[in-house]
């Protein structure tokens, strides 16, 4: 299985100079990241940082009632577990695998040691964190001010940017949980996009049929977030 996988499928790991990468490589452990798996729970102790390669992870804020909404999404462009190097051992958000795949994990103590050296990994991790904060802020604005079909376009595009191909495996119920809205609203928005020929949706499979028009239908939030990631982060 390992032959199909390479840590450098993750853009942060791929951007490390050869010497830095060689130092980390023995400690990077390939892990399967199945759909719905909680990478960490709200308030839980973080024992590892994760570098997704073919999976997508949603960062969710969970209310006391159990209701949740996505505040950001991370895939092969970044890492999961910024609290480990931002001064905390735990976080109020919950990280859940939104699209199944693989990633690599690194023990918390090794990450902290590398981060403390102030080298390339620290630099890349902090730039990723800045881009992630932009995504969180833009998500908050988007959820408050933009129509649901615009939000859905933003969410689909951000997800597709972090995967190979133009297809997502995703139920409408899961999308509704991510966006913090009722399932009926997602059904209506997805039906509208399908009727207009932008997507095809069937039994949990969403295929983007017209990427350019999908971008045109999305609100400004997608472009703002993409521009910030493009500006701050390396691309493989």
C-alpha positions as MATLAB code, in Angstrom:
seq = 'XXXXXXXXXXXXXXXXXXXXXXXXXXXXXXXXXXXXXXXXXXXXXXXXXXXXXXXXXXXXXXXXXXXXXXXXXXXXXXXXXXXXXXXXXXXXXXXXXXXXXXXXXXXXXXXXXXXXXXXXXXXXXXXXXXXXXXXXXXXXXXXXXXXXXXXXXXXXXXXXXXXXXXXXXXXXXXXXXXXXXXXXXXXXXXXXXXXXXXXXXXXXXXXXXXXXXXXXXXXXXXXXXXXXXXXXXXXX';
ca = [
       0.000    0.000    0.000;
       2.796    2.420    0.905;
       4.059    2.360   -2.689;
       0.956    4.305   -3.820;
       1.502    6.895   -1.119;
       4.135    9.526   -0.605;
       4.325   12.196    2.112;
       5.165   14.725   -0.594;
       1.609   14.437   -1.870;
       1.076   16.946    0.943;
       2.168   20.402   -0.222;
       3.754   21.476    3.073;
       5.917   18.364    3.257;
       6.749   18.680   -0.444;
       7.954   22.254    0.085;
      10.513   21.312    2.737;
      14.157   21.387    1.618;
      15.578   17.886    1.056;
      17.605   17.931    4.279;
      14.612   18.932    6.449;
      12.357   16.410    4.723;
      14.895   13.603    5.226;
      15.004   14.373    8.973;
      11.211   14.122    9.280;
      10.645   11.149    6.982;
      11.392    8.326    9.505;
       8.781    9.793   11.880;
       5.987   10.261    9.325;
       3.423    7.477    9.680;
       0.939    6.677    6.904;
      -2.638    6.497    8.235;
      -5.978    5.640    6.679;
      -8.519    8.414    7.261;
     -12.025    6.930    6.839;
     -15.152    9.022    6.257;
     -16.569   10.412    9.502;
     -13.492    9.636   11.604;
     -12.894   12.233   14.318;
      -9.216   13.180   14.002;
      -9.669   15.005   17.293;
     -12.589   15.971   19.501;
     -13.429   19.355   20.979;
     -11.354   19.826   24.124;
      -9.433   16.611   23.522;
      -5.671   16.221   23.827;
      -3.789   16.369   20.528;
      -1.195   13.622   20.330;
      -0.360   14.087   16.632;
      -0.389   16.588   13.817;
      -1.833   15.234   10.539;
      -0.762   16.017    6.974;
      -3.621   14.915    4.660;
      -2.657   13.652    1.214;
      -5.826   12.239   -0.397;
      -8.360   12.997    2.369;
     -10.309   16.100    3.368;
     -10.805   17.153    6.990;
     -13.475   19.543    8.226;
     -12.931   21.710   11.267;
     -16.279   22.012   13.030;
     -17.452   24.156   15.894;
     -19.851   22.189   18.086;
     -22.536   23.909   20.197;
     -23.743   22.667   23.597;
     -26.902   21.417   21.854;
     -24.795   19.179   19.629;
     -25.443   21.297   16.534;
     -22.335   21.995   14.493;
     -21.092   24.063   11.567;
     -17.913   23.898    9.552;
     -15.447   26.720   10.136;
     -12.749   25.528    7.709;
     -11.635   22.678    5.484;
      -8.126   21.250    5.128;
      -6.675   18.832    2.593;
      -3.367   18.254    0.859;
      -2.453   21.943    1.096;
      -2.018   21.900    4.845;
      -2.086   20.208    8.198;
      -4.536   19.423   10.994;
      -3.616   20.290   14.567;
      -2.381   23.904   14.594;
      -3.055   24.119   18.353;
       0.087   22.075   18.941;
       2.332   24.889   17.772;
       0.074   27.849   18.562;
       0.399   27.440   22.302;
      -2.317   24.950   23.241;
      -2.628   21.224   23.766;
      -6.329   21.160   22.902;
      -8.821   23.083   20.784;
     -12.538   24.015   21.015;
     -13.145   22.754   17.461;
     -13.661   19.196   16.254;
     -11.855   17.750   13.223;
     -13.752   15.157   11.168;
     -12.804   13.417    7.922;
     -15.171   14.712    5.260;
     -13.741   12.780    2.311;
     -12.022    9.462    2.950;
      -8.399    8.946    1.983;
      -4.956    8.922    3.531;
      -2.534   11.184    5.302;
       0.600   11.118    7.422;
       0.817   11.806   11.104;
       3.686   13.100   13.188;
       3.913   12.809   16.976;
       3.244   16.039   18.833;
       6.597   16.081   20.630;
       8.503   15.723   17.337;
       6.510   18.520   15.716;
       7.128   20.822   18.682;
      10.841   20.097   18.624;
      11.044   20.856   14.888;
       8.888   23.959   15.263;
      11.076   25.307   18.070;
      14.094   25.226   15.748;
      12.536   28.108   13.820;
      13.312   26.615   10.419;
      11.390   25.852    7.250;
       8.660   23.729    8.850;
       7.835   26.550   11.272;
       7.724   29.050    8.416;
       5.408   26.881    6.290;
       3.145   25.984    9.238;
       2.669   29.642   10.191;
       1.880   30.659    6.613;
      -0.683   27.856    6.436;
      -2.190   29.063    9.735;
      -2.563   32.590    8.352;
      -4.391   31.231    5.291;
      -6.577   29.055    7.535;
      -7.567   32.071    9.664;
      -8.591   33.877    6.466;
     -10.759   30.904    5.495;
     -12.404   30.846    8.949;
     -13.154   34.577    8.845;
     -14.528   34.401    5.308;
     -16.691   31.387    6.210;
     -18.263   33.340    9.085;
     -19.056   36.278    6.782;
     -20.321   33.994    4.010;
     -22.679   32.036    6.258;
     -24.192   35.296    7.484;
     -24.536   37.269    4.276;
     -24.722   35.005    1.223;
     -27.435   32.812   -0.305;
     -27.266   29.079    0.341;
     -26.579   28.171   -3.292;
     -23.607   30.600   -3.242;
     -22.346   28.998   -0.012;
     -22.723   25.553   -1.566;
     -20.686   26.631   -4.606;
     -17.945   28.022   -2.350;
     -17.884   24.840   -0.313;
     -17.805   22.556   -3.375;
     -14.980   24.532   -4.990;
     -12.832   24.611   -1.844;
     -13.341   20.856   -1.481;
     -12.550   20.093   -5.131;
      -9.385   22.236   -4.979;
      -8.030   19.811   -2.376;
      -8.829   16.576   -4.248;
      -7.828   14.943   -7.518;
     -10.568   15.007  -10.136;
     -13.973   16.685  -10.201;
     -16.038   14.359   -7.997;
     -16.971   14.376   -4.319;
     -18.530   11.554   -2.301;
     -20.869   13.477   -0.055;
     -24.451   13.080    1.195;
     -26.767   16.090    1.382;
     -27.168   15.426    5.102;
     -23.432   15.745    5.643;
     -23.302   18.947    3.575;
     -26.163   20.367    5.659;
     -24.234   19.581    8.856;
     -21.131   21.261    7.450;
     -22.973   24.415    6.430;
     -25.102   24.449    9.577;
     -28.405   24.503    7.651;
     -31.410   22.225    7.177;
     -31.092   19.344    4.730;
     -34.088   20.618    2.737;
     -32.183   23.824    2.011;
     -29.218   21.888    0.639;
     -31.527   19.694   -1.473;
     -33.116   22.800   -2.996;
     -29.750   24.508   -3.643;
     -28.199   21.353   -5.149;
     -31.262   20.801   -7.354;
     -30.964   24.365   -8.646;
     -27.278   23.873   -9.512;
     -28.055   20.542  -11.204;
     -30.932   22.015  -13.226;
     -28.574   24.737  -14.456;
     -26.017   22.121  -15.553;
     -23.305   23.072  -13.042;
     -23.228   19.785  -11.123;
     -24.579   16.251  -11.300;
     -25.750   14.783   -8.005;
     -26.702   11.139   -7.494;
     -26.619    8.939   -4.381;
     -23.936   10.825   -2.554;
     -21.806   11.495   -5.662;
     -21.404   15.140   -6.663;
     -19.660   15.796   -9.979;
     -18.694   19.300  -11.073;
     -19.757   19.593  -14.716;
     -18.834   23.219  -15.369;
     -16.073   24.533  -13.152;
     -16.036   28.035  -14.664;
     -19.758   28.570  -14.154;
     -19.523   27.113  -10.645;
     -16.918   29.768   -9.846;
     -19.133   32.405  -11.428;
     -22.084   31.366   -9.271;
     -20.054   31.334   -6.039;
     -19.871   34.445   -3.900;
     -16.671   36.500   -3.623;
     -15.647   34.420   -0.577;
     -14.227   31.576   -2.656;
     -11.934   33.882   -4.631;
     -10.748   35.662   -1.466;
      -9.825   32.384    0.236;
      -8.209   30.867   -2.875;
      -6.141   33.989   -3.482;
      -4.827   33.910    0.084;
      -3.871   30.230   -0.123;
      -2.200   30.807   -3.501;
      -0.282   33.776   -2.072;
       0.888   32.080    1.111;
       1.316   28.430    0.317;
       3.409   26.277   -2.010;
       1.670   24.210   -4.674;
       2.628   20.786   -5.922;
];
